[in-house]
Amino acid sequence: MKLINIVKGVLFSGLMVPLLVQAALAADPIRIANIESLSGPLEQFGNQSRVGFRMGLEYVTDGSMKLLGRPIEIIVKDSQGKPAVGKQLLTEVYKDDKVDLAVGPTSSAVAMAMLPVALEFKKILVVEPAVSDAITGKDSNRFVFKTSRNSSHDAIGNAQVIARPGVSIATVAQDYTFGRVFVEKYKKAVEEKGAKVVIEEFLPMATVDFTASAQRIIQAMKDLKGEKYLFLNWAGKGSPLNKFHSMKLKEKYGIELTTGGNIIPVLKAYRPFVGMEGSSYYYHEMVKGNEMNDWFIREFKKRNDNEPPDFFHCGGFGAAVFVAKAIRKAGSVNTEDLIAAMEGLEWMTPKGKMVMRKQDHQALQSMFHFKLTTKPGVRWAVPELVRVQTIEDLNIPLTR
């Protein structure tokens, strides 16, 4: 009898070992790094993206924060908007924290520094919310997927709003990857519609005095006939739109100011620009008939004293849905399985459908032609929808 019991015990233990291993693996968290600019000039963008990413995972997991039966662990890091710091942090999370994939960063310059790290470790980097087309260009690699819009979305969307024959345009942008790539794409887009960029101003991100730049623009445009615009492409703190407005460029020289959409804290300074038109990535009231957006607005207001979600909250949310849908489709967090699942993936976001283009790993998405107005009780300029600029309308070119 003792011998029988011993044999039974051995057999039982042998069966239990693989079961215990499987249970342990199932309990291991899915580890995701979220590297954003949580300090520095782009901190508002980075913090919005961070909050939106967590909310997106909450939504897509029905509040469980689990995928494939495994808890999700988000490891948040601050790149400070510095390329060297971002590169170091991505190395650390891949090597030391053993994350399954990473999401971020906020700055295009930081993203460019991260690209070779994803290649070195052969791990997924989902870029959100950095914008530059160069991120998925010739220096990119198969491990990089970009859910954020790119500069071509901004450029083509805004060109569709104001560019036509006889229009002359000055551009003012920050002197780094985000600004320079945007102007390159914008110039091409407006010229295809018969307009002309007559002067390009690239300024350091820390610029506070725009007088010299304005004088150069005035000199280049004051004697031109027809419609004239100054298009501003500026990210983060210190937007000079109101400073240019105080110089009375329209009254004195017929130069109208225009820019794309922006976050609500910046829209507070746009109240003097009622009637100004542009193209925006997202404003919560411009999206209709979208259950995900309805939940997002309702839940965000509940948690934030009735304040609505903003530009990059939406971006982070959309990235989270992409990651979750890809993991479920792959059935694992194995890198090669994820690449196969992510290429060509279609998914819904608070702003609408996105499609991850297989050829260059850029997410195609709609933009929104808006016109600024004001509303009683609203402390910022409100972008009212003129029309949705669909994926098909924009026809975003390949980045590589």
N, C-alpha and C positions, 0 to 999 in steps of 0.2 A: 504493500500500500504506500509506503514512504517513497519507493522508487517511482511509482506512478505519479505521485504528487510533485516530485522533483522534476520529472519530464514535463508535466503540464506547466509548471512554473517557468521552465526554460522556454517552452514553446510560446507561452503567453508573453514573456518578456521580449522574445524575438519579434513577435507581431507588434508589440507596443512601440518598439524603437522607431520604425518608420512613421508610425502615426504621431508619435511625439515630435519628431523632426518636422513633419508637415505642419503640425499645430504651431510650432515655434516660428516656422517661416511665415505662416499666415499672420502671426501676431507682430512680426517685424514691421516697423513703420515704413511708409513710403516717404522718403526724405527729399524735400524740395527746397533749394536755396532761392531766396528772393533778394537780389542785390540791387538796391536803388540809391539814388541821391537823397539821403534823409537829412542832410545838412548842405550848406552852400547855396549857390544861386538857383539851383533847380529843386530845392527841397520840397516846395509845394507840390510839384509834379510827382516826385518820388514817393512822398507820403500818401498822396492820393492813390497812386498805383498799388502801393502796399495794402492799403485798406480795401481797395476794390478786388484785389486778388483773393484775399481771404473771404470776402463776401461771395465771390463767384464760386469758390469751393464749397462754401456753406450751401449755396443754392443748389448746385449740381449734385450734392450728396444728401440732400434733404435734411441738412443740419447734423448729419452723423460725422462728418469729416473723415469718412472712410472710403477707400476705393479698393476693389477686389478683396473686400473683407479685412483690409489692413488700415490702421490709422494713418492719417497724413500728418507729417511733422514739417512745419515751415520754419526754415532757418533764415532769419532776417539779418542782412548786413548793410552797412552804410558805405557806399563808394566815395562819398563826399564830392562826387562829380569829378574825381581825379582819375585819369586813365591808369596810372601806375598802381593806385590803390585798388581799383576795380579788377585789374589783372591779377594782383596778389590775392584778393579775396576769392576770386573764382578758382584759382589754383588750390587754395586752402579748403574750400568746400568740396571740391572734387576729390582731393587727396586725403585730407584729414577727417572731414565730416562724412565722407562717403555718400554724398547725396546722389540720388538717382538722376536728377536733372536740375538745371538752374533756370531762373526767370529773371529778366532785367537786361540791361540797366536803364537809367533815365537819360543819360547823356550819350549822344552819338559818338563822341570822341572816346568815351569809356568803352562803348560797345566795340569799336574798332580794335581797341587794345585787347579785348576779351576773345576775339575770333580765334587766334592761334591756340589759346588755352583749350577751347572746346575740341579743336582738332588733335591736340597733343594727348588729351585724356580720352578722346573718342566718347564724349558725353554730350547729351543734348543741351543746347542753350536756346531757350525761347526768348527772343528779344521783345521787350515791352517796357517802357513806351518810346525808346529811342527811335528817331525818324529817318535818318539819312538813307538814301538809296544805296550808298556805298557799303552798308552793312551786309547786304545780300549780293554785292557786286563781285568783282574779280578776286578780291582778297578773302571772300567768304569760303565756307566749306559745307559739306553735307550734313554736319551736326547742328547747324544754325537754322532756326526757323523764326520768322518775324511776324508776330501777330499785330504789331502796331502799323498804322498807316506809314507810307513813306513820303519823301519829299515830292514825288510825282503826284501823289494824291492831292497834296496842298497846292502844288503848282498848277496842275491841270484844272482842278476845281476852281481856284481863284481866277485863272485865265478865262474860264468859261463865263465868269461873272462880268468882267470889265473889258476884256480884250476884243477889239474890232478895228477895222481900218481907220486910220487917222488918229488913233489914241497914242499918246506918248507917256512913257512910264519911267519913273526913277525907283530904284530899289534900295532899301536900307536893311542890312542883315548883319548878324554877328559873324566875326571873323574866325570861324572854326567849321568843322565838317558840316554841321547842321545848316548853317547859313550859306556856305558856298555851294553846296550841292543843291539846295533849294533854288538859289538864283540861277544856276545853270539850267535846271529843269524848267523854271518859270519863264526864263527868257525864250527858250525854245517853244514853249506852249503858247505864249502871247504872240510871238512872231508868226506862228502857224495860223493865227487868226487875224493877221494883218496889222497888229499893233507893233510898237517899237520900244525897246528898252534903251533909253538915251544916256543913262548914267547909273553906275552901280557903286554903292557905298558899303564897304565892309568895315565894321568897327569892333573894337575889343568889347568883350562881355561886360566889363566893369565901367564902360563909358557913362559919364553923367552929364557932360557938356556936349550938346549936339549942334552948337552954333556953327562951327566950321563946316560940318557936313551939310547943314541947311544952306549955307552960303554957296557951296559948290553946286548943290541941286538947283538953287535959284538961278545961278549963272548959266547953267546948262539948259534951263527950261523957260526962262522968263519971256523970250521972244518967239517961242514956238506957238503955232496956231492949233486950234482944235482942242479936244479934251486932253487934260493932263492929270496924271495921278502920281502920288508917292505911295508905293506899296511897302509896308513895314513887315518884316519877318523877324520877330524877336521872341526869344524863349526866356522864361524865368523872370526874376525881379528886374526892375528898372526899365520897363517898357517906355520908350520915348514918345509915344503917340501924342500925349497931352502937351509935351514940350514943343513938338512940331506944330501942334494946333495953336499954341500961344504965340507963335511967330506969324500967324495970320497969312499962311501961304495961299489959301484960297482967295481971301479978300484982295490981297495985293498982287498975286501972280496967276490966279486961276488954277492953282495946283491943289487938287482934292486929295485927301488922305483916305487910304483904304488898307485893310489888313484882314487876315483870316480870323477864325474863331479863337477863343481863349478860355481860360478858367475863370470862374465867377469872381474871385478876388481882383482879377484884371478887368473884367467887365464892369466893375464898379466905377472904374476910371473912364469907361466908354460912354457914359451917359450924355456927354455933349455931342455925341456923334449919331444922333437919331437920323435914320435914313441911309446910313452907310451900309453898303452891301459887301458880302464876302462869302467864302466857303468855309464850313466848319466840320470838324470831326464828329462832334456830338454836343447837343444841348438837350436836356432831359425832356423838354416839352415838344421838341421837334419830331419825336418818334411816336407814331400812333399805331394802335392795334398790335402791340408787342407785349405778350404776357410776362416775359422775362423782365422787360423794362418797367412794367407796372409794378411787379414785385420789388424790383430794385429801388424804385422811387419810394414806395410805401415803407419798405424796411429801413432804408437809409434815413428817411425823415424821422422814423420812430426812434432811431438811435442818436440823432444829431439835432435835437431841438427844432424839428420841422424844416431844417435846411435840406435842399435837394442834393442828389449826387452830381458830381461834376465830371468834366472832360476826362481826366485820367483815372477817376474811379471806374468809369466805363471801360477804359482800356485794360486795367488790371482784371476786372471781372471777365472780360472777353478772353483774356489769356488763360485764366483759370478754367473756363469751360473748355477751351481748346485742349489743355493739358489733360483734363479729366476724361474727355471724350476719347482722346488718343490712347490713354492708358486702358480704358475699358475695351476699346477696339483691339488693341494689341494683346490684351489679356495678361500683360506683364509690364515691368519697367525695364526690360532688356532694351538696350539702345537700338539694335537693329530692328527689333519688333516695333519700337516706337517710330523709327524713321519710316518704315513701311506703312504704319497707321496714319502718320501725320501728312505724308505727301498726298495732295489732292483732297484732303479732308474738308468737308463742309460742316459748319456749325453755326448755331444761333448765338447772338450777343445782344446786349441791351440796345445797340444801335441798328441791329438787323443781321442779315446773313453775312458770313465771311467764307471765303474759299482759300485754302492754302495751295497756292500755285506750285505744282510739282517741279517746274523747271528751275526756279530760283528761290523757292521757299519764302515768298512774299505773300502775305494775306491780302487778297483783293476784297474790297469793301466799298460801300457807298459813302458819299459825303453829302453835305447839306448846304445848299445855297440859301443864305439868310439875309434879312434886312433888319437893322437895329431899330428898336422902339423902346419906349418906357411904359411901365404899368404901375398903377397905384399900389403902394405897399411893397413894391419890389425895389431893393436898394441898388440894383445894377441894371445896366442896359440889357434888354432882352432880345436875343436873336430869334426873330420870327421866321418860320419856314417859308421860303419862296418856292423851292422845289427840291425833291430828292435827286441827287446826282448819282445815278446807279452805277454798278460795276461796269455795265456795258457802255454807259455814257462816257465814263472816264477813260476806258481803254488803256490801262496803265502798261507802259512798255516793260519788257523784260530787263532786269538789272544785270544779267550776265548771260 
